[in-house]
Amino acid sequence: DIEQSNELDDEACHWMQQSLKSYDIVVVPDFGNGFISPVMVNGLVEYSNYLAVNTQINSGNRGFHVINRYSHVDFVSLNEPEVRLAAHNLYDPIEQVAKQVGERVNAKQIAITQGPKGAVLMDLENEKKYHVPALSTKVVDRIGAGDTFLSLTALCSGSDLPADLSVFVGSVAAALDVLVVCNREPTKPVDLYKYM
């Protein structure tokens, strides 16, 4: 319903305007299910001190939901198909494609998760690239690993930790996450420190 949508947009944007500046880091796992409207995207971009976003591809939004809907994101975390879809580029080296997408959304950093090939973080401000190999030796369930990577890497990056350390911490958290079926347990700090 359009009327309800406008009312929700107004309420969400009012809350963002009043509240987001009090948060150091805003992490947005944007699943493309229609909840985050273009008006809300603009509010997130305008009022966030540090914005970290993943625009997830799934069967309900394939081909229609890409990071390009955001005009500015400090930290972007996508898997390789999500980056390639945003650039409409299937063949060029992933670093080249990621740089193009990162620049389009005015990102400081863009991370690309590549499953068994690990993760790459492109620090666009400093023109550096960091690669972390896949750290898991056993995969029980991949569900939630990208969200875990987004959350921990964004928190580190938004806290001004070095880029190589940020992508390492996120990769460790994702390696722990794939050991658990369907997000049944959170990533615990003790487990994270032990794994590192």
DARA-V606566 format. One record per residue. RES is the residue in three letters. D_CENTER is the distance of its C-alpha to the mean C-alpha in Angstrom with 1 decimal. Layout:
BEGIN
res = {RES,RES}
d_center = {D_CENTER,D_CENTER}
END
This chain:
BEGIN
res = {ASP,ILE,GLU,GLN,SER,ASN,GLU,LEU,ASP,ASP,GLU,ALA,CYS,HIS,TRP,MET,GLN,GLN,SER,LEU,LYS,SER,TYR,ASP,ILE,VAL,VAL,VAL,PRO,ASP,PHE,GLY,ASN,GLY,PHE,ILE,SER,PRO,VAL,MET,VAL,ASN,GLY,LEU,VAL,GLU,TYR,SER,ASN,TYR,LEU,ALA,VAL,ASN,THR,GLN,ILE,ASN,SER,GLY,ASN,ARG,GLY,PHE,HIS,VAL,ILE,ASN,ARG,TYR,SER,HIS,VAL,ASP,PHE,VAL,SER,LEU,ASN,GLU,PRO,GLU,VAL,ARG,LEU,ALA,ALA,HIS,ASN,LEU,TYR,ASP,PRO,ILE,GLU,GLN,VAL,ALA,LYS,GLN,VAL,GLY,GLU,ARG,VAL,ASN,ALA,LYS,GLN,ILE,ALA,ILE,THR,GLN,GLY,PRO,LYS,GLY,ALA,VAL,LEU,MET,ASP,LEU,GLU,ASN,GLU,LYS,LYS,TYR,HIS,VAL,PRO,ALA,LEU,SER,THR,LYS,VAL,VAL,ASP,ARG,ILE,GLY,ALA,GLY,ASP,THR,PHE,LEU,SER,LEU,THR,ALA,LEU,CYS,SER,GLY,SER,ASP,LEU,PRO,ALA,ASP,LEU,SER,VAL,PHE,VAL,GLY,SER,VAL,ALA,ALA,ALA,LEU,ASP,VAL,LEU,VAL,VAL,CYS,ASN,ARG,GLU,PRO,THR,LYS,PRO,VAL,ASP,LEU,TYR,LYS,TYR,MET}
d_center = {29.3,28.7,30.6,28.4,25.2,26.6,27.5,24.1,22.5,25.2,24.7,20.9,21.3,24.2,22.3,19.5,22.2,24.0,21.3,18.0,19.8,20.8,17.3,16.2,12.4,10.8,7.6,7.2,6.5,8.5,10.7,13.1,16.1,17.6,17.1,15.0,17.6,17.8,19.7,17.0,14.4,17.1,17.6,14.1,14.3,17.8,17.9,14.9,15.8,12.4,9.5,5.8,4.1,3.2,7.0,8.6,12.0,14.8,18.6,18.9,16.8,17.1,17.9,17.3,13.7,11.7,9.5,13.0,13.8,12.3,14.8,13.1,9.7,10.1,6.9,4.8,3.1,5.7,8.9,12.1,13.5,10.6,11.1,14.8,15.1,13.6,16.3,18.8,19.5,20.3,22.4,21.6,20.2,16.4,16.4,18.4,16.2,13.0,15.1,16.3,13.1,11.9,15.4,15.4,12.8,14.4,11.5,12.7,10.3,8.3,7.6,9.0,9.8,13.3,14.8,18.3,17.8,15.2,12.3,12.7,11.4,13.1,14.3,15.5,17.6,19.5,19.5,18.7,17.0,16.3,16.5,16.4,18.3,17.6,18.9,19.8,23.4,23.4,21.0,22.1,19.2,15.7,14.7,11.9,11.2,7.7,7.1,9.2,7.7,4.4,7.3,9.8,8.5,7.4,10.8,12.6,11.5,12.2,15.4,16.6,16.7,17.3,14.6,16.3,16.4,12.8,11.7,14.8,14.2,10.8,12.8,15.6,13.9,12.7,16.3,17.7,15.7,17.2,20.6,20.4,21.2,18.9,17.2,20.8,20.3,17.8,17.0,20.0,20.4,23.7,22.3,19.4,22.2,24.5,22.3,21.5}
END
